[in-house]
Amino acid sequence: MNLGLYGLGPRNRRKWLAVDLGISFAPPEIPGIDIIMPDVAFLEKEADAGNLVGLVITHGHEDHIGALVDLWPRLGCTVYTTPFTHALAEARRLGEPGAPKIPFHIVPTGGRTTIGPFDVEFVPVAHSIPDSHALAIRTPLGLVVHTGDWKIDPTPVVGNVTDPARFSALGDEGVRAVICDSTNAIRDGISPSEIDVQAGLTELIAAAPHRVAVTTFASNVARIRSIAEAAMKTGREVVLVGRAMERVIGVAREQRMLDGLPPFRPADAYGFLPRDKVVAILTGSQGEPRAALARIADDDHPEIALSPGDHVIFSSRTIPGNERPVNRIINALVLQGVKVITDRDGLVHVSGHPRRGELEQMYKWLRPQVSVPVHGEPLHLSEHADLARRMGAREVVRLVDGDVVRLISADPSLSAEVIEEIPSGRLYKDGHVLVGAEDPAIAERRRLSFSGLVSVAIAMSSKGDVVGDPMIDLSGLPRLGVGGTPLDEVVEDAVLNCLDGLPKARRRDPDAVAESVTRAVRGQINAAWGKKPLCHVLVVTV
């Protein structure tokens, strides 16, 4: 869920450049919420004041671009990015009803543009999506390099390479600070190349006796090309399954990233191909419940099914937090007699982020005075900080969301350090609306998921007499409590006993009746079940 800000100037006249605007996916403990995005309240105020000069997108992954459609209307600035990333953003926008028309300024790969007081160069880097770029941000005070997501890969199959000469030239120019990816800072060595994965996939597909299905990230065009080339070498046709995959492939075809490959077959061709002549490329590598692979594992896909002896290759790494849904799918496939192959079994995936050896090389190229580790959990940031010091960075700044770091000052005696904090937070996409993380609905939903809901409706006369029987509904509660007593009977007894015990004057006050009944019901349910559900009591005067 990336959003970075670079500011230039004194506090009361500061101009801001935003970098990336992404989403993350909600964990199970936030029920009803699928997507989380950054709270841009601070930036919205700066935009309204005319201080936001632009938004730069480094690449097209959802954690860098996914919030654009929802949050751009609050910012209203020009968006700067490169051709493939722009095409992905437009395809995504056109797929969302009512999405706003966003003004893009398209910069060629490796290009350079002026955005307010910032001179921004898009420096190509290798990553697990084409058209990824670091940013060389030049100002009158000095040069800062924002690496974005990157790795070193001389043979990426599709997309940029991370050019040693270009980064060394930046180092020669003089880099004040590097703001650098920390995702794999705890892993030693150098990442394998995408071409090595292609060789591994070719070997596995050639050895498979029947159907092969490969699941990977829809945005990994290089991996999709590797799978397709492996299929060609082994005499198989490629079937593409999943809307997200189809959207990315359409853009990649337009950008000529898949030239030389035959057209992929649609999902409805799958059943007509011989079992040993098909490779299906699927969405769902992270266990997403509505993606193609989950539906296949549940034997619920309208066009794709697997049989005993077929192979499924997870050409991906499970993102932390997704282990349970991924394992559920793997277990379901195994029970169907399908052979499941993961990165534990062979080289079927490489990360798009730098290991320690690659980080060391970047520091040798850039030779920055200041290091700011970003894009990682606290352990990754800490390991990266130690590495930066060993590689010669004179100052290393550790920060958390909302920290404002002084990177450069006209006064050379001032060091790089956290100098203030601005408001930061999270927004949850709840259906079609955005709500704050502290919205009462979120807390109530958690309570509902834990202890259920009891609804009681009571009709009373103006004199305080009960008219008819109370209406009672239980949601999310077990049928029987301790000792086998039905909980609906427990609630009914609690309501009637409470009403019988209320003084006549209090029974003429609907709010007082609702409050008393709520307490009585929750107390009796707790005694019979051990939990206190939410309780809604409606008192109607007739």
C-alpha positions as CSV (number, residue, x, y, z in Angstrom):
1,M,0.0,0.0,0.0
2,N,2.5,2.5,-1.2
3,L,2.3,6.3,-1.1
4,G,5.4,8.5,-0.7
5,L,5.6,12.2,-0.6
6,Y,8.6,14.4,-1.5
7,G,8.4,18.0,-0.4
8,L,10.6,21.0,-1.3
9,G,10.6,24.4,0.4
10,P,9.7,25.8,3.9
11,R,6.7,24.5,5.7
12,N,4.4,27.3,4.7
13,R,5.4,27.2,1.0
14,R,6.2,23.6,0.5
15,K,5.4,21.9,-2.8
16,W,4.7,18.2,-2.8
17,L,5.4,15.4,-5.3
18,A,3.4,12.2,-4.6
19,V,4.9,8.8,-5.6
20,D,2.6,5.8,-6.1
21,L,-0.9,5.3,-4.8
22,G,-1.6,1.6,-4.0
23,I,-3.8,-0.8,-2.1
24,S,-3.3,-3.7,0.2
25,F,-5.7,-6.6,0.8
26,A,-7.6,-6.9,4.1
27,P,-6.9,-9.7,6.5
28,P,-9.7,-11.9,7.7
29,E,-10.0,-10.1,11.0
30,I,-11.5,-7.1,9.2
31,P,-14.8,-8.8,8.1
32,G,-16.5,-7.4,5.0
33,I,-13.5,-5.5,3.8
34,D,-11.5,-6.6,0.8
35,I,-9.3,-3.6,0.0
36,I,-7.3,-1.1,2.2
37,M,-5.8,2.1,0.9
38,P,-3.9,5.1,2.4
39,D,-5.8,7.9,4.0
40,V,-5.0,11.0,1.9
41,A,-6.6,13.6,4.1
42,F,-3.3,15.5,4.5
43,L,-2.5,15.4,0.8
44,E,-6.0,16.4,-0.1
45,K,-5.6,19.6,1.9
46,E,-2.3,20.3,0.2
47,A,-3.9,19.7,-3.2
48,D,-6.7,22.1,-2.4
49,A,-4.1,24.7,-1.5
50,G,-2.3,24.2,-4.8
51,N,0.7,22.6,-3.3
52,L,0.5,19.1,-4.9
53,V,2.4,19.4,-8.2
54,G,1.9,15.8,-9.5
55,L,1.6,12.1,-8.8
56,V,4.3,9.7,-10.2
57,I,3.6,6.0,-10.7
58,T,6.7,3.8,-10.7
59,H,5.0,0.6,-12.0
60,G,1.7,-1.1,-12.4
61,H,1.4,-3.5,-9.4
62,E,-1.7,-3.1,-7.3
63,D,0.2,-2.0,-4.2
64,H,1.5,1.0,-6.2
65,I,-1.4,1.9,-8.6
66,G,-4.5,0.2,-7.2
67,A,-6.0,3.1,-5.3
68,L,-5.8,5.5,-8.3
69,V,-9.4,5.3,-9.4
70,D,-10.8,5.7,-5.9
71,L,-8.5,8.4,-4.6
72,W,-7.5,10.5,-7.6
73,P,-10.7,12.6,-7.4
74,R,-9.6,13.8,-4.0
75,L,-6.3,15.0,-5.4
76,G,-7.1,16.1,-8.9
77,C,-3.5,16.4,-10.1
78,T,-1.7,15.2,-13.3
79,V,-0.4,11.6,-13.1
80,Y,3.0,10.9,-14.6
81,T,4.0,7.4,-15.7
82,T,5.4,5.3,-18.5
83,P,3.5,3.6,-21.4
84,F,2.8,0.1,-20.2
85,T,1.8,1.3,-16.7
86,H,-0.5,3.9,-18.2
87,A,-2.1,1.3,-20.4
88,L,-2.7,-1.0,-17.4
89,A,-4.2,1.9,-15.4
90,E,-6.5,2.8,-18.3
91,A,-7.6,-0.8,-18.8
92,R,-8.4,-1.0,-15.1
93,R,-10.2,2.3,-15.1
94,L,-12.4,1.4,-18.1
95,G,-13.4,-1.8,-16.2
96,E,-14.9,0.2,-13.3
97,P,-18.3,1.8,-13.9
98,G,-18.3,5.5,-13.3
99,A,-14.5,5.7,-12.9
100,P,-13.1,9.3,-13.4
101,K,-11.2,10.4,-16.4
102,I,-7.6,10.9,-15.1
103,P,-5.2,13.2,-16.8
104,F,-2.0,11.3,-17.6
105,H,1.4,12.6,-18.8
106,I,3.2,9.7,-20.4
107,V,6.9,9.7,-20.1
108,P,8.9,7.4,-22.3
109,T,10.9,4.6,-20.7
110,G,14.1,6.2,-19.4
111,G,12.6,9.7,-19.9
112,R,12.9,12.8,-17.9
113,T,10.3,15.5,-17.1
114,T,9.9,18.6,-14.9
115,I,7.1,18.5,-12.3
116,G,6.8,21.7,-10.4
117,P,10.2,22.3,-8.8
118,F,11.2,18.7,-9.3
119,D,13.2,17.3,-12.2
120,V,12.2,13.6,-12.4
121,E,14.1,11.0,-14.4
122,F,12.5,7.6,-14.9
123,V,15.4,5.1,-14.5
124,P,14.5,1.6,-15.9
125,V,14.8,-1.3,-13.5
126,A,14.1,-5.0,-13.6
127,H,11.1,-6.2,-11.6
128,S,8.3,-8.8,-11.8
129,I,6.1,-6.5,-14.0
130,P,7.3,-4.7,-17.2
131,D,8.0,-1.0,-17.4
132,S,9.2,-0.6,-13.8
133,H,11.3,2.4,-12.9
134,A,13.3,4.0,-10.2
135,L,13.1,7.8,-9.9
136,A,16.1,10.1,-9.9
137,I,14.6,13.2,-8.3
138,R,16.7,16.4,-8.8
139,T,16.2,19.6,-7.0
140,P,18.3,22.8,-6.6
141,L,19.5,21.3,-3.3
142,G,20.6,17.9,-4.6
143,L,19.7,14.5,-6.1
144,V,17.6,11.8,-4.4
145,V,17.0,8.3,-5.8
146,H,13.7,6.5,-5.1
147,T,14.4,3.0,-6.2
148,G,10.8,1.7,-6.3
149,D,10.6,-2.1,-6.6
150,W,13.6,-3.5,-8.3
151,K,16.1,-6.4,-8.7
152,I,19.1,-7.1,-10.8
153,D,18.3,-9.5,-13.7
154,P,20.4,-9.4,-16.9
155,T,17.9,-11.8,-18.6
156,P,14.4,-10.8,-17.5
157,V,12.6,-12.3,-20.5
158,V,10.3,-9.3,-20.7
159,G,10.9,-5.8,-19.5
160,N,13.8,-3.6,-18.4
161,V,17.2,-4.5,-17.0
162,T,18.7,-2.6,-14.1
163,D,21.5,-0.8,-15.9
164,P,24.8,-0.6,-13.9
165,A,26.1,2.2,-16.1
166,R,23.1,4.4,-15.5
167,F,23.1,3.9,-11.7
168,S,26.9,4.4,-11.6
169,A,26.4,7.7,-13.5
170,L,23.9,8.8,-10.9
171,G,26.5,7.9,-8.2
172,D,29.1,10.0,-10.0
173,E,26.7,12.9,-10.2
174,G,26.4,12.7,-6.4
175,V,23.4,11.1,-4.6
176,R,22.4,12.7,-1.4
177,A,19.9,10.1,-0.4
178,V,18.5,6.7,-1.6
179,I,15.0,5.6,-0.6
180,C,15.3,1.9,-1.2
181,D,13.3,-1.4,-1.4
182,S,13.8,-3.6,1.6
183,T,11.6,-6.6,0.8
184,N,14.3,-9.2,0.6
185,A,16.9,-7.6,2.8
186,I,17.1,-10.7,5.0
187,R,18.0,-13.0,2.1
188,D,21.6,-13.5,1.2
189,G,23.0,-13.6,-2.3
190,I,21.6,-12.7,-5.7
191,S,18.1,-13.6,-7.0
192,P,18.0,-16.1,-9.8
193,S,17.0,-14.8,-13.3
194,E,13.6,-15.1,-14.9
195,I,15.3,-17.1,-17.7
196,D,16.3,-19.7,-15.1
197,V,12.6,-20.0,-14.2
198,Q,11.7,-20.5,-17.8
199,A,14.1,-23.4,-18.0
200,G,12.7,-25.0,-14.9
201,L,9.1,-24.7,-16.1
202,T,10.0,-26.2,-19.5
203,E,11.5,-29.2,-17.7
204,L,8.5,-29.7,-15.5
205,I,5.9,-29.3,-18.3
206,A,7.9,-31.7,-20.6
207,A,7.8,-34.3,-17.8
208,A,4.1,-34.0,-17.1
209,P,2.0,-36.9,-18.4
210,H,-1.3,-35.0,-18.6
211,R,-2.7,-31.5,-18.2
212,V,-0.6,-28.8,-16.6
213,A,-2.1,-25.7,-14.9
214,V,0.3,-22.9,-13.9
215,T,-0.9,-20.2,-11.5
216,T,1.0,-16.9,-11.2
217,F,0.5,-13.2,-10.6
218,A,-1.6,-11.8,-13.5
219,S,0.8,-8.8,-13.8
220,N,3.9,-11.0,-14.3
221,V,4.1,-10.7,-18.1
222,A,7.6,-12.2,-18.2
223,R,6.4,-15.3,-16.3
224,I,3.4,-15.7,-18.6
225,R,5.8,-15.4,-21.6
226,S,8.1,-18.0,-19.9
227,I,5.1,-20.4,-19.5
228,A,4.0,-19.9,-23.1
229,E,7.5,-20.5,-24.5
230,A,7.8,-23.6,-22.3
231,A,4.4,-24.8,-23.7
232,M,5.6,-24.2,-27.3
233,K,8.8,-26.2,-26.7
234,T,6.8,-29.1,-25.4
235,G,4.1,-29.1,-28.1
236,R,1.2,-27.7,-25.9
237,E,-1.3,-24.9,-26.4
238,V,-1.9,-22.2,-23.8
239,V,-5.4,-21.6,-22.4
240,L,-5.8,-18.4,-20.5
241,V,-8.2,-18.4,-17.5
242,G,-9.2,-15.4,-15.3
243,R,-10.4,-11.9,-16.1
244,A,-7.4,-10.2,-14.5
245,M,-5.0,-12.3,-16.6
246,E,-7.0,-11.5,-19.8
247,R,-6.8,-7.7,-19.1
248,V,-3.0,-7.7,-18.5
249,I,-2.4,-10.0,-21.6
250,G,-4.4,-7.6,-23.7
251,V,-2.3,-4.7,-22.7
252,A,0.9,-6.7,-23.1
253,R,-0.1,-7.7,-26.7
254,E,-0.8,-4.1,-27.5
255,Q,2.7,-3.1,-26.2
256,R,4.3,-5.9,-28.3
257,M,5.6,-7.7,-25.2
258,L,4.3,-11.1,-26.5
259,D,5.4,-10.9,-30.1
260,G,6.3,-14.3,-31.6
261,L,3.8,-16.2,-29.4
262,P,0.7,-17.7,-31.0
263,P,-2.7,-16.4,-29.7
264,F,-3.7,-17.9,-26.4
265,R,-6.9,-20.0,-26.4
266,P,-9.9,-19.0,-24.3
267,A,-11.1,-21.0,-21.3
268,D,-14.0,-22.6,-23.3
269,A,-11.4,-24.4,-25.6
270,Y,-9.9,-26.2,-22.6
271,G,-12.2,-29.2,-22.7
272,F,-11.6,-29.8,-26.4
273,L,-7.8,-30.2,-26.2
274,P,-6.0,-33.5,-25.5
275,R,-4.9,-33.9,-21.9
276,D,-1.2,-33.9,-22.8
277,K,-1.5,-30.9,-25.2
278,V,-2.6,-28.1,-22.9
279,V,-1.1,-25.7,-20.4
280,A,-3.6,-23.5,-18.5
281,I,-2.4,-20.2,-17.0
282,L,-4.6,-19.3,-14.1
283,T,-5.3,-16.6,-11.6
284,G,-5.5,-17.4,-7.9
285,S,-2.0,-18.0,-6.8
286,Q,-2.7,-16.2,-3.5
287,G,-5.8,-18.2,-2.6
288,E,-8.3,-15.6,-3.7
289,P,-11.7,-17.2,-3.1
290,R,-13.2,-15.9,-6.4
291,A,-10.2,-16.5,-8.6
292,A,-10.1,-19.4,-11.1
293,L,-7.9,-21.7,-9.2
294,A,-10.0,-21.7,-6.0
295,R,-13.1,-22.5,-8.1
296,I,-11.3,-25.3,-9.8
297,A,-10.1,-26.7,-6.5
298,D,-13.8,-26.6,-5.3
299,D,-14.9,-28.3,-8.6
300,D,-17.0,-25.2,-9.2
301,H,-15.5,-23.7,-12.4
302,P,-17.9,-23.8,-15.4
303,E,-15.1,-24.6,-18.0
304,I,-12.0,-25.9,-16.2
305,A,-11.6,-29.2,-14.3
306,L,-8.6,-31.3,-13.3
307,S,-8.3,-35.1,-13.1
308,P,-6.0,-37.4,-11.1
309,G,-2.5,-37.3,-12.5
310,D,-2.8,-33.6,-13.7
311,H,-0.2,-31.2,-12.4
312,V,-0.7,-27.7,-10.9
313,I,2.4,-25.5,-10.6
314,F,2.4,-22.6,-8.2
315,S,4.8,-20.2,-10.0
316,S,4.6,-17.7,-7.2
317,R,5.5,-17.1,-3.6
318,T,2.8,-17.0,-1.0
319,I,2.5,-13.4,0.4
320,P,2.6,-13.5,4.2
321,G,-1.0,-13.7,5.5
322,N,-2.2,-15.7,2.6
323,E,-0.9,-19.1,3.8
324,R,-4.2,-20.4,5.0
325,P,-6.2,-19.9,1.8
326,V,-3.4,-21.1,-0.3
327,N,-3.0,-24.3,1.8
328,R,-6.7,-24.9,1.6
329,I,-6.5,-24.9,-2.2
330,I,-3.4,-27.1,-2.3
331,N,-5.1,-29.6,0.0
332,A,-8.3,-29.6,-2.1
333,L,-6.3,-30.3,-5.2
334,V,-4.3,-33.1,-3.6
335,L,-7.6,-34.8,-2.6
336,Q,-8.6,-34.7,-6.2
337,G,-5.4,-36.7,-7.1
338,V,-3.7,-33.7,-8.6
339,K,0.1,-33.3,-8.2
340,V,0.9,-29.9,-6.8
341,I,4.4,-28.3,-7.4
342,T,5.6,-25.3,-5.5
343,D,8.9,-23.4,-5.1
344,R,9.8,-26.1,-2.6
345,D,10.0,-28.6,-5.4
346,G,12.1,-26.6,-8.0
347,L,12.9,-23.3,-9.5
348,V,9.4,-22.2,-10.5
349,H,9.5,-18.7,-9.2
350,V,11.8,-15.8,-8.5
351,S,11.1,-12.7,-6.5
352,G,11.1,-9.2,-8.1
353,H,12.9,-7.7,-5.2
354,P,16.6,-7.4,-4.4
355,R,18.4,-9.8,-2.0
356,R,21.3,-8.6,0.1
357,G,23.9,-9.0,-2.7
358,E,21.9,-6.9,-5.0
359,L,21.4,-4.2,-2.4
360,E,25.1,-4.1,-1.8
361,Q,25.6,-3.6,-5.5
362,M,23.1,-0.7,-5.6
363,Y,25.0,1.0,-2.8
364,K,28.3,0.5,-4.7
365,W,26.8,2.2,-7.7
366,L,25.0,5.1,-6.0
367,R,27.3,5.7,-3.0
368,P,24.6,7.7,-1.2
369,Q,25.3,9.9,1.9
370,V,21.9,9.0,3.4
371,S,19.9,5.8,3.3
372,V,16.2,5.5,4.1
373,P,15.0,1.9,4.0
374,V,11.4,1.5,2.9
375,H,9.0,-1.2,1.5
376,G,9.3,-3.9,4.1
377,E,8.3,-5.0,7.6
378,P,10.3,-3.8,10.6
379,L,12.8,-6.8,10.4
380,H,13.5,-6.1,6.7
381,L,14.0,-2.4,7.4
382,S,16.3,-3.1,10.3
383,E,18.5,-5.5,8.3
384,H,18.6,-3.0,5.4
385,A,19.7,-0.2,7.8
386,D,22.6,-2.3,9.0
387,L,23.6,-3.2,5.5
388,A,23.5,0.5,4.4
389,R,25.8,1.5,7.3
390,R,28.3,-1.2,6.3
391,M,28.1,0.0,2.7
392,G,29.2,3.5,3.7
393,A,26.0,5.5,4.2
394,R,26.9,8.2,6.7
395,E,23.3,8.6,7.9
396,V,20.6,6.0,8.0
397,V,17.0,7.1,8.9
398,R,14.5,4.7,10.3
399,L,10.9,5.9,9.9
400,V,7.2,4.8,10.3
401,D,4.1,6.0,8.4
402,G,3.6,9.7,8.8
403,D,7.2,10.6,9.6
404,V,8.6,13.6,7.7
405,V,12.4,13.2,7.1
406,R,14.6,16.1,6.2
407,L,16.8,14.7,3.5
408,I,18.6,17.8,2.3
409,S,19.0,21.3,3.7
410,A,20.5,24.5,2.5
411,D,22.3,24.5,5.9
412,P,25.0,21.8,5.6
413,S,25.2,21.5,9.4
414,L,21.7,20.0,9.6
415,S,21.6,16.2,9.4
416,A,19.0,13.9,7.8
417,E,16.4,13.1,10.5
418,V,12.7,12.9,11.3
419,I,11.6,16.4,11.9
420,E,7.8,16.2,12.2
421,E,4.8,13.9,11.7
422,I,1.9,14.4,9.4
423,P,-1.5,12.6,9.8
424,S,-1.6,9.2,8.2
425,G,-3.9,6.3,8.3
426,R,-6.0,3.8,6.4
427,L,-9.2,3.8,4.4
428,Y,-11.3,0.7,4.0
429,K,-13.3,0.1,0.8
430,D,-16.6,-1.2,2.1
431,G,-18.8,-2.0,-0.9
432,H,-18.7,1.1,-3.0
433,V,-17.8,3.5,-0.2
434,L,-14.6,4.4,1.6
435,V,-14.6,4.4,5.4
436,G,-12.0,5.2,8.0
437,A,-10.3,2.5,10.0
438,E,-12.0,3.8,13.1
439,D,-15.5,3.8,11.6
440,P,-18.0,2.2,14.2
441,A,-19.2,-0.2,11.5
442,I,-15.9,-2.0,11.5
443,A,-15.9,-2.6,15.2
444,E,-19.5,-3.7,15.2
445,R,-18.8,-6.1,12.4
446,R,-16.0,-7.7,14.4
447,R,-18.3,-8.1,17.4
448,L,-21.0,-9.6,15.1
449,S,-18.5,-12.1,13.8
450,F,-17.6,-13.1,17.3
451,S,-20.9,-13.1,19.2
452,G,-23.8,-12.7,16.8
453,L,-26.9,-10.6,17.1
454,V,-30.2,-10.8,18.9
455,S,-33.1,-8.7,17.6
456,V,-36.2,-8.1,19.7
457,A,-39.3,-6.2,18.7
458,I,-41.9,-5.3,21.4
459,A,-45.3,-3.6,20.8
460,M,-46.6,-1.6,23.8
461,S,-49.6,0.5,24.5
462,S,-49.4,4.1,25.6
463,K,-50.2,2.8,29.1
464,G,-47.2,0.6,29.2
465,D,-49.0,-2.7,28.5
466,V,-47.4,-5.3,26.3
467,V,-49.4,-6.0,23.1
468,G,-49.0,-9.4,21.7
469,D,-45.9,-11.6,22.0
470,P,-42.4,-10.1,21.5
471,M,-40.8,-11.0,18.1
472,I,-37.3,-12.5,18.5
473,D,-34.6,-13.3,16.0
474,L,-31.2,-14.8,16.6
475,S,-28.3,-14.5,14.1
476,G,-25.0,-16.2,14.6
477,L,-25.8,-17.9,17.9
478,P,-25.9,-21.7,18.5
479,R,-29.3,-23.2,18.8
480,L,-28.8,-24.7,22.3
481,G,-27.0,-23.3,25.3
482,V,-25.5,-24.9,28.4
483,G,-27.6,-27.9,29.5
484,G,-29.4,-28.1,26.1
485,T,-31.8,-25.1,26.7
486,P,-32.8,-23.5,23.4
487,L,-31.4,-20.0,23.3
488,D,-34.5,-18.5,21.7
489,E,-36.4,-19.6,24.8
490,V,-33.7,-18.1,27.0
491,V,-34.2,-14.7,25.2
492,E,-38.0,-14.9,25.4
493,D,-37.9,-15.6,29.2
494,A,-35.4,-12.8,29.7
495,V,-37.6,-10.3,27.8
496,L,-40.9,-11.3,29.6
497,N,-39.3,-11.4,33.0
498,C,-37.7,-8.0,32.4
499,L,-41.0,-6.5,31.3
500,D,-42.9,-8.0,34.2
501,G,-40.3,-6.5,36.6
502,L,-40.4,-2.9,35.2
503,P,-42.4,-0.2,37.1
504,K,-45.5,1.0,35.2
505,A,-43.9,4.5,34.7
506,R,-40.7,3.1,33.2
507,R,-42.7,0.9,30.8
508,R,-44.2,4.0,29.3
509,D,-40.7,5.2,28.2
510,P,-39.7,3.2,25.0
511,D,-36.0,4.1,25.4
512,A,-36.0,2.9,29.1
513,V,-37.7,-0.4,28.0
514,A,-35.2,-1.0,25.2
515,E,-32.2,-0.3,27.6
516,S,-33.6,-2.7,30.3
517,V,-34.4,-5.5,27.9
518,T,-31.0,-5.2,26.2
519,R,-29.2,-5.6,29.5
520,A,-31.5,-8.5,30.5
521,V,-31.1,-10.4,27.2
522,R,-27.3,-10.0,27.1
523,G,-26.9,-11.1,30.7
524,Q,-29.1,-14.2,30.3
525,I,-27.4,-15.2,27.0
526,N,-24.0,-14.9,28.6
527,A,-25.1,-17.2,31.5
528,A,-26.4,-19.8,29.0
529,W,-23.7,-19.5,26.3
530,G,-20.7,-17.7,27.7
531,K,-20.8,-14.8,25.2
532,K,-22.6,-11.5,25.1
533,P,-24.1,-10.9,21.6
534,L,-25.0,-7.5,20.2
535,C,-28.7,-6.9,21.0
536,H,-31.1,-4.6,19.1
537,V,-34.4,-3.9,20.8
538,L,-37.2,-2.1,19.0
539,V,-40.1,-0.8,21.1
540,V,-43.1,0.3,19.1
541,T,-46.0,2.2,20.8
542,V,-49.4,1.2,19.4
